[in-house]
Amino acid sequence: QVQLAESGGGTVQPGGSLRLSCTASGKIFNHNNIMGWYRQAPGKQRELVASISSNGGTNYASSLKGRITISRDNGESTVYLQMNNLKPEDMGVYYCNFWDPQLDIWGQGTQVTVSS
């Protein structure tokens, strides 16, 4: 079974930056997969932030383009999310996701707080 370990959340001031990391461990049988980040703000639905496929194709939430960059290290089964110029509306719990045609795994989430 694949497990996800997230890190990098925390509290930053508006305009600050954070880098989230997520490492997948366990048996990954299908190397054609997608890893991504979603976020959920209080009282709102979980939404896609960005995703990246194993061949490097990316997908970004249109509202966040220009402020975020997703990347991955396939050798380490790790996905990174660089977030810049953070705003209070970016606050929430950020969840890592691993998807392939047989699996859909979620991490436990990491809190991002943007506050002065």
Contacts in CASP RR format, 6 or more apart in sequence:
PFRMAT RR
TARGET T0000
AUTHOR 0000-0000-0000
METHOD contacts of the structure
MODEL  1
QVQLAESGGGTVQPGGSLRLSCTASGKIFNHNNIMGWYRQAPGKQRELVA
SISSNGGTNYASSLKGRITISRDNGESTVYLQMNNLKPEDMGVYYCNFWD
PQLDIWGQGTQVTVSS
1 26 0 8 1.000
1 27 0 8 1.000
1 105 0 8 1.000
2 24 0 8 1.000
2 25 0 8 1.000
2 26 0 8 1.000
2 27 0 8 1.000
2 28 0 8 1.000
2 98 0 8 1.000
2 103 0 8 1.000
2 105 0 8 1.000
3 24 0 8 1.000
3 25 0 8 1.000
3 26 0 8 1.000
3 105 0 8 1.000
3 107 0 8 1.000
4 22 0 8 1.000
4 23 0 8 1.000
4 24 0 8 1.000
4 25 0 8 1.000
4 96 0 8 1.000
4 97 0 8 1.000
4 98 0 8 1.000
4 105 0 8 1.000
4 106 0 8 1.000
4 107 0 8 1.000
4 108 0 8 1.000
5 22 0 8 1.000
5 23 0 8 1.000
5 25 0 8 1.000
5 107 0 8 1.000
6 20 0 8 1.000
6 21 0 8 1.000
6 22 0 8 1.000
6 94 0 8 1.000
6 95 0 8 1.000
6 96 0 8 1.000
6 107 0 8 1.000
6 108 0 8 1.000
6 109 0 8 1.000
6 110 0 8 1.000
7 20 0 8 1.000
7 21 0 8 1.000
7 22 0 8 1.000
7 110 0 8 1.000
8 18 0 8 1.000
8 19 0 8 1.000
8 20 0 8 1.000
8 21 0 8 1.000
8 110 0 8 1.000
9 18 0 8 1.000
9 20 0 8 1.000
9 94 0 8 1.000
9 110 0 8 1.000
9 111 0 8 1.000
9 112 0 8 1.000
10 18 0 8 1.000
10 110 0 8 1.000
10 111 0 8 1.000
10 112 0 8 1.000
10 113 0 8 1.000
11 113 0 8 1.000
11 114 0 8 1.000
11 115 0 8 1.000
12 18 0 8 1.000
12 86 0 8 1.000
12 112 0 8 1.000
12 113 0 8 1.000
12 114 0 8 1.000
13 114 0 8 1.000
13 115 0 8 1.000
13 116 0 8 1.000
14 86 0 8 1.000
14 87 0 8 1.000
14 88 0 8 1.000
14 114 0 8 1.000
14 115 0 8 1.000
14 116 0 8 1.000
15 84 0 8 1.000
15 85 0 8 1.000
15 86 0 8 1.000
15 87 0 8 1.000
15 114 0 8 1.000
16 84 0 8 1.000
16 85 0 8 1.000
16 86 0 8 1.000
16 114 0 8 1.000
17 82 0 8 1.000
17 83 0 8 1.000
17 84 0 8 1.000
17 85 0 8 1.000
17 86 0 8 1.000
18 82 0 8 1.000
18 83 0 8 1.000
18 86 0 8 1.000
18 112 0 8 1.000
19 80 0 8 1.000
19 81 0 8 1.000
19 82 0 8 1.000
19 83 0 8 1.000
20 37 0 8 1.000
20 80 0 8 1.000
20 81 0 8 1.000
20 83 0 8 1.000
20 94 0 8 1.000
20 96 0 8 1.000
20 110 0 8 1.000
20 112 0 8 1.000
21 78 0 8 1.000
21 79 0 8 1.000
21 80 0 8 1.000
21 81 0 8 1.000
22 35 0 8 1.000
22 36 0 8 1.000
22 37 0 8 1.000
22 78 0 8 1.000
22 79 0 8 1.000
22 80 0 8 1.000
22 81 0 8 1.000
22 96 0 8 1.000
22 107 0 8 1.000
23 76 0 8 1.000
23 77 0 8 1.000
23 78 0 8 1.000
24 35 0 8 1.000
24 77 0 8 1.000
24 78 0 8 1.000
24 98 0 8 1.000
24 105 0 8 1.000
25 77 0 8 1.000
28 77 0 8 1.000
28 100 0 8 1.000
29 100 0 8 1.000
29 102 0 8 1.000
30 100 0 8 1.000
30 101 0 8 1.000
30 102 0 8 1.000
30 103 0 8 1.000
31 54 0 8 1.000
31 74 0 8 1.000
32 53 0 8 1.000
32 54 0 8 1.000
32 55 0 8 1.000
32 100 0 8 1.000
32 101 0 8 1.000
33 53 0 8 1.000
33 54 0 8 1.000
33 98 0 8 1.000
33 99 0 8 1.000
33 100 0 8 1.000
33 103 0 8 1.000
34 51 0 8 1.000
34 52 0 8 1.000
34 53 0 8 1.000
34 54 0 8 1.000
34 97 0 8 1.000
34 98 0 8 1.000
34 99 0 8 1.000
34 100 0 8 1.000
35 51 0 8 1.000
35 52 0 8 1.000
35 72 0 8 1.000
35 79 0 8 1.000
35 96 0 8 1.000
35 97 0 8 1.000
35 98 0 8 1.000
35 99 0 8 1.000
36 48 0 8 1.000
36 49 0 8 1.000
36 50 0 8 1.000
36 51 0 8 1.000
36 52 0 8 1.000
36 70 0 8 1.000
36 79 0 8 1.000
36 81 0 8 1.000
36 96 0 8 1.000
36 97 0 8 1.000
36 98 0 8 1.000
37 48 0 8 1.000
37 49 0 8 1.000
37 50 0 8 1.000
37 51 0 8 1.000
37 70 0 8 1.000
37 79 0 8 1.000
37 81 0 8 1.000
37 94 0 8 1.000
37 95 0 8 1.000
37 96 0 8 1.000
37 97 0 8 1.000
38 46 0 8 1.000
38 47 0 8 1.000
38 48 0 8 1.000
38 49 0 8 1.000
38 94 0 8 1.000
38 95 0 8 1.000
38 97 0 8 1.000
39 46 0 8 1.000
39 47 0 8 1.000
39 49 0 8 1.000
39 90 0 8 1.000
39 92 0 8 1.000
39 93 0 8 1.000
39 94 0 8 1.000
39 95 0 8 1.000
39 112 0 8 1.000
40 46 0 8 1.000
40 47 0 8 1.000
40 92 0 8 1.000
40 93 0 8 1.000
40 95 0 8 1.000
41 89 0 8 1.000
41 91 0 8 1.000
41 92 0 8 1.000
42 92 0 8 1.000
46 95 0 8 1.000
47 61 0 8 1.000
48 59 0 8 1.000
48 61 0 8 1.000
49 60 0 8 1.000
49 61 0 8 1.000
49 64 0 8 1.000
49 68 0 8 1.000
49 70 0 8 1.000
49 81 0 8 1.000
49 94 0 8 1.000
50 58 0 8 1.000
50 59 0 8 1.000
50 60 0 8 1.000
50 61 0 8 1.000
50 64 0 8 1.000
50 68 0 8 1.000
50 69 0 8 1.000
50 70 0 8 1.000
50 81 0 8 1.000
51 58 0 8 1.000
51 59 0 8 1.000
51 70 0 8 1.000
51 97 0 8 1.000
52 58 0 8 1.000
52 59 0 8 1.000
52 70 0 8 1.000
52 71 0 8 1.000
52 72 0 8 1.000
52 79 0 8 1.000
54 72 0 8 1.000
54 74 0 8 1.000
56 72 0 8 1.000
58 70 0 8 1.000
60 68 0 8 1.000
60 70 0 8 1.000
64 90 0 8 1.000
67 83 0 8 1.000
67 84 0 8 1.000
67 85 0 8 1.000
67 86 0 8 1.000
68 81 0 8 1.000
68 82 0 8 1.000
68 83 0 8 1.000
68 84 0 8 1.000
69 81 0 8 1.000
69 82 0 8 1.000
70 79 0 8 1.000
70 80 0 8 1.000
70 81 0 8 1.000
70 82 0 8 1.000
71 79 0 8 1.000
71 80 0 8 1.000
71 82 0 8 1.000
72 78 0 8 1.000
72 79 0 8 1.000
72 80 0 8 1.000
73 80 0 8 1.000
79 96 0 8 1.000
81 94 0 8 1.000
83 90 0 8 1.000
83 112 0 8 1.000
86 112 0 8 1.000
86 114 0 8 1.000
87 114 0 8 1.000
88 114 0 8 1.000
88 115 0 8 1.000
89 114 0 8 1.000
90 112 0 8 1.000
90 114 0 8 1.000
91 112 0 8 1.000
91 113 0 8 1.000
91 114 0 8 1.000
91 115 0 8 1.000
92 111 0 8 1.000
92 112 0 8 1.000
92 113 0 8 1.000
93 109 0 8 1.000
93 110 0 8 1.000
93 111 0 8 1.000
93 112 0 8 1.000
94 109 0 8 1.000
94 110 0 8 1.000
94 111 0 8 1.000
94 112 0 8 1.000
95 106 0 8 1.000
95 107 0 8 1.000
95 108 0 8 1.000
95 109 0 8 1.000
96 106 0 8 1.000
96 107 0 8 1.000
96 109 0 8 1.000
97 104 0 8 1.000
97 105 0 8 1.000
97 106 0 8 1.000
97 107 0 8 1.000
98 104 0 8 1.000
98 105 0 8 1.000
99 105 0 8 1.000
END
